[in-house]
C-alpha cells in the first residue's frame, strides 16, 4: 500500500485542500499533486497553494498539463502559451525554445516542479479528436526538432519535463478519455527519443492499444497495462538517453482502462456520464495492475479514498491546513509579452491579414462550447470578467460592422463574404452546413488543424482560408493593434 501510494499523482477538488484532502496527503505521501484549472484562482493563491503543499508533503512534486493552446490548465494565473501547432507552422525552433523557457520560468516562479509537456505526438491521424493542435505537426522530423527545442527551453528554466503520449496518441481515431482506441500507424518513436536525448527524464504513456482495435486480432491490453510493452519501451526509449526513465500512466480514470481491467478480472465501477471513472471508488486492484505492468507514476484526477483510506476519525484530520488565504483581489505580475506575443503575431501575419473588413458583416459558427477543453481554455469567466468567447466576440467586433453567431442569415440580406469557424475537434459534417455564402470571401478557422483543409474543400477556390490553431482572444489582434 505504501509503495503504491508513493507512485500516485493526485488531483484536488478546489483552490485549497479540504481537511480530508490535507489529511490524506499527509498520511499517504503521494509522489505528486497535479493541478487543474479548477485549482486556479489567481497568481498569489497559486503561490500559496504550492507553498502549502510542499510544506505538507516534503519531496512532493507539483505538476500540471500546461502545454499551451487548448490545454493550458494554469492560464488563469500564468497566461496562455501559444499552441504547439502554431509553433510548428512557424517552424522556428529558437522561438519554440524561448516560448517554452518562458512557460517554465512562470511555472517555476509559483512553485511548480514538473510540466506534463511537451506533447511529442505526431498527428498521423489528421482527424484525431483529442490531440489536434496540441501536436507540433504531422511530420515526425518537424515534431522531433520542436520537441527538442521545447525540452531545451524548459530545462533552461529548471523545469522537470514529461513527454507525452507514448506510443503516440496522434495516431488514434478515438479518444482514450472515452473508451478503447488503437494507434493505427503504430508507435512514432523519433520525437520521444529526441526529447529524451535532449534531457527529458520522463514519458507519459497513453492508454492506447498499439494495434487498431478494428483489426482482426486486437491486443488484449493497452500500453499502460502490458508488462512486455512497458519493459520494451523502457529499453528502447531509455537506452543511451536516460538512466532512470520514469514511466507515467495517463489519468487512470479514463474510459479506455475499464474494458481492459475487466478482462484482467478487476472489479470495474460504473462509468460516469462524462465517460470517466470516479477516482474515489476505484478498487485497489486497479492500481496494483498498473504497478505490476511497470508504471512508475499513476495520474489520478482526484483522491482515491476507497483504495487508500485515511486512518482515524475526522477529528484527527487536523493537519495545519488552517483557513485558506484571502487573495481574491490579487493581481498577477506583469509578464513580458515576449515569445508568446511574437508567435501569435507572426501566425496572424500569415493567416489573418486579409480577414478584417470593417464595413462588412461576419458570421461566426462556434462548436467549442461544452468541449472538455473549454474550462482549461479559460471559457469559465471569473467574477466581473469576460469569458474567452465573449472576449473573442469583442475583438471580432472591432474588425467588422456586425458579428452574427450561430445563425446563417445575414442581417443585411446579403450572402456572407466573411466567416469564422471555431472548434477544438474535427467537424464531421462540414458539407451539411447550409450557409448562404458568396462565391468569393475570406474565412478564419480557429482550433483543430483539420478545419483549414475541410473548409477549403467546402468553400471552394474562390475563398481564402486562414487558420489560427487555438481558440483564444490573444490570437486575435486587440484594440490598437495594426491589422
N, C-alpha and C positions, 0 to 999 in steps of 0.2 A: 504493500500500500504506500509506504513512504517513498520507495523508488519510483512508483508510478506517479505519485503526486509531484515529485520533483521534475517530471517531464511536462507538466501541464503549463499552458499559457492561457489564462482565463480572462473573460471579459466582465466588466462591471455594469450595473443597470443604469447608473445615472452619473451626474457630475461629481459625486462624492460617495465613498463607500458607506453602505449601511453598517450598523453594528454587526450584523451577521456576516457580511462580506469581509469586514476587517478582522473578525474573529477567525473566519475560515482561512484567510490569507496567513494570519499569524500562526495558526496551528499546522497548516498543510505545507507551507513554504513551497509554493509552486515555482517553476523556473521563471515565469514571467506573467505580465499582465498586458493584454492587448487593448488599446484604446480605440473607440469608435466615435463617430460624430455625436452620438448621444451623450458622450462623456465630456464634450467640449462646450464650455460656456463663453470663456474669453481667455485672453493670454495669461493674465495673472492667476486665474483659477487653475489653468493647466499647470503652471509652475508649482502652485501649492499642492495640487494633486500628485504630481510626480515626486515632489519632495516628501510628502507624507508616505507614499508607497515605498519609496526607497528606505525610509527610516523604519517602517513597519516590518519589512522583509529584507534584511541585508542580503546583497547579492542578486536581488530581483532585477530582471531585465524588463524594461518598459518598451513596448513596440507598437507600431501602427501600420496599417495599409495606407501609406501616404505616397502614392505612386506619381501623382499628377493627373490632370484631366478628370474624368468622371469618378475615379476612386482616389479621393483626397480627403481622408477622414478627419484631418486636423485643420481643414480650410478655415473653420470658424475662428481659429486663433492664429494660424500661421500663414494664411493666404493659400492660394491655389496654384500649384506649379503647372506649367504647360503640359499638354498630353504627350505621351511618347510618340504617337503617330505624327503629331505636329513636328517634333524634333527629327523624326525620321524623314519626313518630306523635305525639310530644310537641309538635312544631311550635313550638318556642321558639327563634327564631333567635339570641337572646342566649346561650342555653345552648349551642347548636351552636358559636357563635364561641368561647366560653370553653373548651369541650372541645377544640376544635382548637388553640387557643392553648396549652393545657396540653400537648397532644401535641407541638407544635412546640418548646416550651421543653425538654421532656425529651429530644427528639432532638438539639436544638442543644447541649445540655449535654455530650453524649458525643462530639460531633464530626460528626454527620450534617449534610449540606448541603442535601439536597433530599428531600422526601417525594413518593412517587408516589401522590398523592391530592390532592383528594378525587375519589371516583367521581361523575361528573356524568351517568351513565347514568340514563335514565328507564325504569322497569320496565314497559314497554308489553306485554311478553310475560310474563304472570303466572307461567308455569311455566318460566321461564328457568332453566337448570340451573347457570349459572356466576356470575350476578350476585346474584340473590336479595336478602338483607338488606344487601348492600354498597351498594345504592341507597338514596337518601333516600325514594323513593316512586314512585308510578305517575302522578302529576300533574306535567306539565312546570313549572308555575308554582311548586309547592312545591319541586321539586328545584332550580330556579333560585335561589330565595331562600336555601335552605340551602347551596347551593354557594357563593354569595357570602359567607355567614356563615363557612363553613369557610375559604375563601381569606383573608378578612379576619383571622381568628384566627391562621392560620399565618404570614401576613406580619407580624402583630404580634409574633410570636416570632422574626422574622428567618429564617424557613424558606422556601426556594425551593419552588415548587409545580409539579406536573404534573397537569393534569386528565386524566381518562380515562373511557371508552374510545371516542373518536370513531370512527365516527359514531353510536355508541350500541349497546353490547353488550346492553343491557337489552331490545332488541327482537328478539333472536335466540332461536330454539327449540333451537339446538345449542350446543356448547361448542367454541370455536376452539382450545382446547388439543388436541383430539382429531381434528378434521377441519374441512372447509369448512362454513361456515354463513353464512346470509344475515341481513339485518336486514329483517324483514317489513314494518315500517311506515316504513322509510327513516330518514333522519337526524332527530334531535331537537336542533336547534342551540341553543335558548334557554338551557339551563343552561351550555353551553360559552361562549357569547357573554357571558353574565352574569359567569361566573367570570373570563374574560379582562379584561372591563371593570373588575373588582374588583382586578386586578393580577397574576393568574397569567400566567406568561410561557411556558408550555409545554403542549402537548397530546400525549397518547399515543393513537395510533391502534391499533385492534384489527385483526386480520387478517380483516376482515369483507367479504363480498360485499354491496354496498349493496342489491341486489335479491335476493329469496329464491332460493336455488339450485333450488327446486322449480318456479320459473316457466318458461314456455315458452322464453324467450330469456335465460338467465342471463348475467351478465357474466363475462368470462374471468378477470379479476384481482381479488384482494381490495384493500381500500383502501390497504394499505401498498406495493403493487406497481404501482399505477395512477398514472402521472405526471399525467394530467389531473385525476384526483380530488384528489391532494395539492396541486397548484397551485391548483385552485379552492378547496380547503379553506383554504389559507393566505390567499387573498384574502378569503374570506367571514369567517373567524374572526379574521384579523389586522386587517382594516380597522377603523380607529378604536379598536382595543383595544390592540395591542402592535406595536411596530415590527419586532422581530426574533423572530417566533414560532418557537420550537423545536418540531419535529415528531418525536416519539419513535415508534419502532416497538415494539409489544409484543414480548415474548420471541420471538425469531426461530427458536427451536427448536420452536415449536408445530406440531402436526399440520396445521393449516389451510394452511400455506405449501407443503407438499410437492407437492400436485397442481398448484398454480399455477406453481411453479418448474419442474415437469416440462413444462408447456405452453410455458414460455419457453425450453426446451432446456437447463436447468441440470441437471447430474447430481444425482440425489436419493438419498441413502443409505437403507438400510433403516430403517424406523421401529422404535423401541424398544417394548417391551411396554407401557410407560406411555402410548403414543400420541404421544410427543415424539421429536425427533431428537437424536442425540448431538452436543453443541456441538463436541466435539474433532475431529470428522471432516467438518464442513460444508465444502464447497468454497468457494474464494474468490469464484466467480461468484455464489454465494448473497448475499454482501454487496454485490457490485457492482450487482446488480439492485435492491436496496433503495436504494442510493445514487442510481442512475440515476432511480429513481422520485421522489426528492426527500426521503427521510427523513434527518433531521439526526442522529439518535441511534438505535442499534440495541441493544436489551436482549438479552443473552445470558446464560443461567443458569450458564455455565461459561466455560472458557478455550478459544477456537477455535484450538488449537495447530496444526492442519493448514493452515488458511488463513493464519495469521500465526505462523510458526515462530519459535523463539528461536535466535539465532545463537550459535555457539560450543559447545564441549564442556561437559558437566555441571560439570567442574572450574571453569569460568569463570562459573558461575551465582551465585557468592557476591555478594550484594548488600547485605550488612549486616543480613540478616533476623535472624540470631542465634537464640537459643533463645526459645521462647515464654515470656512472663512467667508466673510462678506466682501465679495469683489464684483458685484453686479455692475458697477459703474466703471470697471477697469478699462483703460484704454491701451490697446496694444502698441508696442513701439512702432515707429515709422520705418518699415522695412524698405531698403533700397529697391527700386523697380528693377534695375539691372537686367539680368539674363531672362527673367520671366517676361518682362515687357518687350525685350528685344525679339524673343521668339514669336510672340503674338503679333508684333508689328510687322515682322518680316513675312509671316504667313498671310496677314491681311493684305500686304502689298501684292502677293501672288493671287489671292483668292477673291478679294472684295473690292478692288479699286473701281470697277465698272458698275458695282451694285447700287450705290446710293443714287436716288433721283428725287430730289425734294418736291417736285411738282406732281409726282405720280402716287398711286395707291399701292400698298403692299399686302399680299396675302401671306399669312403665317400659319402653317399647319404643324402643330406640335404634338408629338407622340411620346414625349418623355414623362408626362405626368403619371404618377403611380409606379414608375420604374424603380427597381431596387436601388439604383444608384442615385436616385433623386435626393435622398437625405444627405449622403456624402457630398453631393454637389452643392449643398447649401440652399436647396429649394425650401427648406423649412426655415422661414424667417424668424428672427428674434423679435422681441418687443420693440415696436416702432420702426422696424427695419423692413425694407422691401426685400421680397424673396428673389431668387435668381431669375425666374421667368418674368416677374414684374420689372426687374431692372433691365432685362433684355428688351422688354416692350418699350421702356423709356428711351433706350439708346436707338432702337429702330425708329421710334417716333421722330427723332432728330434728323433722320435721313429721308423721310417720306412725308407726303401730305397727310396720309392716314394709314393706320395699320389695322387690318381685319384679321382676327384669329378664328380659325376653325370653321369658317363659313366660305363657301365657294362663289358667292355672288358679290361682284364689285359694287360698292355703294354708288359709283358713278355710272353703272350700267355698261361698262367697257370690259373687254377681255383683259385679263391680267398680263402685265409685262414684267412684273417683279414678284418673286415668291421666296419664302424661306420654308424649308422643311427641316425639322429637328427631331432626332430620335437617337437614343443610346444604342438601339438594336436595329438589325435589318428590317425593312418593311416588306412583308411577304406579298402584298397585293398592290404594288405600285400602279399597275395598269388599270385597276378598278377605280382610281381617283377620277371622278368626273368634274374636272375643273375647266371653266371657260377661259382658255388662255390664248394669247396672241401667237402668231406664227414665229415671232422673234421676241426675245426677252432675256433677262438675267435671273438666275436662281442661286440662292445660297444654301448649301447643305451644311447642317451643324450636327456633329455627333459621329455616328458609325461610318467607317471608311467606305462601306458598300453603297452608301447613299449617293455619292457622286456618280458612280457608274450606273446605278439604277435610274437616276434622274436624267442622265444624258440619253439613255435609251428611250425613256418615256417622253421626254420633251422634244427630242429631235434636234437636227443640226442647226436650226435657227436660234437655239438658246445656248447661252454660255452658262456653265455651271461651275461656281467656285465652291470650295469646301473649307470649313473650319472644323477641326476634329475634336471639338468639345462643345458643350452647351453651357456657356458661362458669359456673363456680361463683360468680363475682362477681355474676351476675344473679339469684341466689337469696339470700334473707336468710340471714345467717350466725348463729352462736351468739350469743345475747344480743340479737339484733335483734327488735324488736317486730313480730309478724306477726298 
